[in-house]
Amino acid sequence: MARGKQANAFRIFRITIDCLMLSLFFYLMGYRVFRGLMDHAVAGITLFVLIFIHVYLNRAFYLHLFQGKYPLPRLLFAVIAVALLIDFVLMAAGSVMLSGAVFAFMPPQTQLGHEIHLQANAAGFLLISMHLGLHLYPKFKGWFTKRGIIRYLPLFLVLLLILGVYCFDRASLLTDLLLTYERKPSLGDPAGFIMTYFGVLTGFAAFGGLLLHYAHAITMKRSQARSQTQAQAQAKP
């Protein structure tokens, strides 16, 4: 009984860390809307502390990366998780290279730091969205399965992805990814920013779920084909 309570408390703690990370990332992406350089810096430092805690809590995943087989679903999780980890390192490097704009004891900010910061933040937001979609997919699949409408799940995810691509274009995130330095359109007040970036988050989470959906489907087909081949081989005299 005590172990069950501890496990539940630990699960709540992990979910809380994840929610705080996502909320802070959301806030940091809205620097043009939520003005305040010092607030931005403090939120960024807090985010990196939470990222460190998150990685530590999930250390078993990274320690077993080179163990066992890699069916498509596991490969998908691994690729996105490792890409996110690399992106976080780049994000931290870019932030340190820009920290002179806030803290006098740090080196002066550099153009390279600014470019790394822009690209890593934009890529990180998309990767986090996809990572979230991988973890939420089983819940959506269960909901659709219980109601007997599982065949409509891919269509639902595609519609969300279309919304995400529209919001991605509206937020001009491609400008940051490609460093084109085009003038970004105003997203209006904080509500406009939140709606647009929530659309990006939802759409690319759906994209992650869509990738996992077809990764499972392909893996299942391969498994069935392998079983049929083995059965035919055994049936031969």
N, C-alpha and C positions, 0 to 999 in steps of 0.2 A: 504493500500500500504506500509506504514511504517512498519507495523507488518510483512508483507511478507519479506521485506528486512532484518529486524532483525532476523527472523527465518532462512533465507538463510545464513546470516553472522554467526549465531550460529552453523548452520550445518557445514559450512566450518571450523569453529574453532574446532569443535569436530573431524572432519576428520583429520585435521592437527595434533591434539594431538595424535590421533591413529597412524598416519603415522610416527610421530616422535618416539613414543614408539616402534613400530615395527623395525624401523631403528636402534635405540639404542640397542635393544635386539639382533638384528642381529650382530651388532658390538661387543657387549659384549661376545657373544657366540664364537667369533673368537679370543679369547685372545692369543692363540698359534700362530696365524697368524699376528694379529695386536698388536705387542709388545708395552709395555708401561704401567707400573703398575699404575702410577698417572693418565694417561688418562683413564684407565679402571675404576679407582675409581671415577673420576669426572663424567664419562658417567653413572656409576651405580647410583650415587646420583641423577643425572638429571632424570634418568629413574624412580626412586622411587617418585620424585616430580610429574612427568607426570602421574604415576599410581594413585597417590592420587587425582590429578585433574580429571582423568578419572572416578574413583570411585565416586567422588563427583558429577560429571555431570550426572552419572547414578544412583544416590542415590535412585530415585523412584523405580527402579527395586528391590533393596535390601529391601526397606521399605515395599514392597508389596509381599515379598516372601511367607508369610504365609496367604495370602488372595486369595480367589477364587479357582477354580478347577484347576487340574493339568493334562490336556491331555498330551500325550507323547511328542509332540513338545515342550511345555512349560517346562516339566520336564527335557528334554534334555538340553535346554538353562540354566535352573537353576542349574543343577548338574555341568556342565562345568564351569559356572560363579563362583559358590561357591568354586569349586576345585581350580580355578585360584586365587581367593582371598586368600584362605588358603596357596597356593603355594607362593604367593607374600609375605605373612607374614613370611614364612619360609625362603624365599630368602633374605629378609631384615635382619632376625636374623642371618643367616649364613654370610652375608656381614659384619655386625657389628662385629661378632666374628673373622673376618679376617682382619678388618680395621687396626689393629695394625701393619700390614706389610707396610702400607702406611703412616699412621698418628701416630706420636710418642706419642701423648697424649692419644691414645686409648690402651686398654688392649692388651697383646700379642695374636697373632693368635693361635687357637687351632685346633686339629685334628677333633673334632666334628664339628667345624665351617666349615672346609674344606669339610667334607662329606655332610653336609646340603647344602652347596653352590653348590656342583656338582650335587646332586640329584635334588634340587629345580630348578636349571637352566635348566637341561635337560627336566624335567617334564613340566616346565613352557613353554618351547619352543613348545613342542607338544600340550599342552593345548591351547596356543595362536593360533596355527595353526588351531586346530579344532574349536575354537571360531570364528576365521575369516571365516572358511568354513560355519558355521551356518548362518552368516550374508550375505555371498556372494551367497549362494544357490538360494535364490529367483531370483537373476539377471540371473544366469545360466538357471534356470527353465524357465524364461520368454523368454530368447534367443532361447532355444530349442523348446519351445512351438510355438513361432512365425513362426518358420521354419518347423513346422510339424514333428519334429524328437524327440519329447519328450521321446519316448520309448528308445532312445539310451543314454539318460542322465545317467542312472545307469552304463552302460558299460563304458562311458567316465570317470566317477568318479572312477570306479574300476581300469582303466588303469593308471590314475594319482596316485592312491593309491599304485599300484605296483611300480611306479617310486619312490614314497616317501619311501617305505620300502627298496628299493635298496639303496637310498641315506642315509637313516637312518643307514643301515648296514655299508656303506662306511664311514660315519662320526663316527662310533663306539659309538653312543649315549647310547647304552645299557650298555656300560662299566661304564658310569657315573650313570645311573639309578640303577645298581646293585652293584656299588662300587667294581668292580672286580680288578681295578687298572692294567688292562692290558695296554701294550704300544699301544698308538693310532697310526694308520698309518698317514703319512703326507698327507695333502690335497694339498700340493704344494703352489703356490702363492695365493694371495687374490682372484684372479679370480676363482681358483679351489674351494676355501672355499665357495665363494658366490654361485657358481653353485650347489655345493653339498647341502648346507643348504637351498637354494631356492627350491631344489627338495624335501627336507624334509617338508618344509613349504607348498608347493603345494600339496604333497601327503596326508599329514594329514589334510589339509584344505578340500581336496576331501573326506577324511574319515568322517569329520564332516558333510559335505553336504550329504554324502551317508546315514549316520545315520538319518539325518533330513528327507531325502526323504522317507525312510521306516517308520519313525515315523508318517509322514503325511498319508502314505498309510494305515497303520494299524489303525490309528484314523478314517480315512474315512470309512474303512470297518466296524469298530465297530459301527459307526454312522448309516451306511446303514442297518446293521443287527438290530440295535435298532429300527429304523424307520419301518422296515418290521414287526418286532415283535409287535409293537404298532398298525400297520395297521391291522394285522391279529386278534389282540385282539378286535379291534373296529368292525371288520367285523363279529365277532361271534354274533349270536342272543342272 
